[in-house]
Each structure stands twice: as C-alpha cells, then as structure tokens.
C-alpha cells in the first residue's frame, strides 16, 4: 500500500516537508509556510468543458499587472516534476513570474484545475511532483492538522473549522447530482444527507471532572436520535425522526474516545437519505489521529 500523503484536502493531496504548515486554508485554496514565510500556494477548483492553460495564464497576467507570468522551463527538477504529473494523467504548463516558479495543472478526466506557486529559492519541485487528483475515486482522503479521514466522493465539503481543542468537517450529499463546479450554495439546501466529523482534545482535560457518558450527553444530546448502544469508550445511535407532511429524517452517529491520541472523535449523519451501514462504519474506521 502506498504511503499516505502528508496533506490531503478537498480533492487534492501532496507530500510536503513536515516544516511546511498551512497558514491559510479555504475550500479550494491553501498557503503553506515555514517559520512564518510562505513556501507554497495552491488554488484549485473543478471546471466544466474545455480548459485552456494559455487563456488562464493570460487572465492571471492581467490580474497581477506587472507580474509578467509566462510559460517557462525553470530547470531540470521542475521539468522532471512536470513529466511525473503528466504520467499521472494531468496536463501541465510550467510557469515563471517575478521571484516565483509554478504551474497550471488540469485533469481532463475530472475537470480539476490547479494553480501552484512556489517562491524562489524554495525547492518546491518534489512537492509539485507529488500532487494528486482524487476526484475520480469512490472515496477521497483527508489529512491535515493531525487527523485523517476517508469520505465517499459524493459527499461534498460544506464547512470546516479548526479551533483549539475542536476540529470539525461538515459534508453534504445532495439527492440530485450537481455540476462539477458546484459551490456550497448549490448543494446546501434541499433533500440529501449531511455528514459531520469532529475531534475534541485533550480528552484527559475535558473528562477530568465528568465521565465520558455525561460529557457526550452535554455535547451531543441535540443530535442523538434513536436507539443508543453504549460501550466503555463509545456510544452509537441510529433512528428515524418522523416529520408531519415532510420526509422523515434518518440519523446515525458514533462518538468514541481514543486514549492513545488523547482525543474524542465523533461521526454523525442526518438527512432524508440513508447512509448504508457498511459505508458509515467504514467512515468511522478510517477517521482518527495521524
């Protein structure tokens, strides 16, 4: 089995040095820094129809004014990275502008388009070469800030938060298919299923003055619906919430304590659509600490 990438976020992954840490994170944008200095920026989204790298470069050049963005061959390491990416199925156009090297990438299979930028003298070629597109798979990896997950690809990222002590990822699977370039406003409303992944830490401090079950009751009583099954370090629930003149809501969830990670993890789902038991269990099994 191939080694997991160091960063995986919303359809892309890459292997970056451990010193490179996200300083700005959006659904489709990431800035990595080392010791407070930017070392990489990536912006991406899926596009419909034909994609022209040259038109995209001209648009960027107009947007950045005097940046003088141009196609280039920055050196052997970057050319080798481009060849590696082409072998993975991506179209690659290498760029230079001002004091940066970068590339425009496009996947004809999934519509993914990426703009990557690395300020000189950062040795970014190996990181660029490691970038992979995951939109074509049945599931997508997520790996950041010490957590890992794997979620079915038809669950689209809605919102997220990385607050001290509490992380959260919220996904939405709309009942009706949406375009490849759909934004949250396109799939947030209407029938479907919502999926939430959370992590709370440090568990020893959170649970110092109350038991695990009491803590769950205080923090998850609003989302627990149906029959509960309890264990020493886990609670699981599943049920149906009937609504007058509306489709019933299906609920399921699991909250468990991981002593080795000193954290509490939670996965819960609700919506008009059901999530198969095997699929939900696999999501829970794949979610945890790195």
Secondary structure, DSSP 8 states (H G I E B T S, - for coil): -----SEEETTEEE---TT-EEEEEETTEEEEEETTEEEEEEEEEE--S---HHHHHHHHHHHHGGG--EE----HHHHHHHHHHHHTT-EEEEEEETTEEEEEEE-TTT-EEEEEEEETT---HHHHHH-EE-TTSSEEEEEETTEEEEEETTSEEEEEEEETTEEEEEEEEESS---TT--HHHHSSSSEEEEEEEEEE-HHHHTSSS-HHHHHHHHHTTT--SEEEEETTEEEEEEEEEETTEEEEEEEEEEEEETTTTEEEEEEEEESS---HHHHHHHHHH-EE-
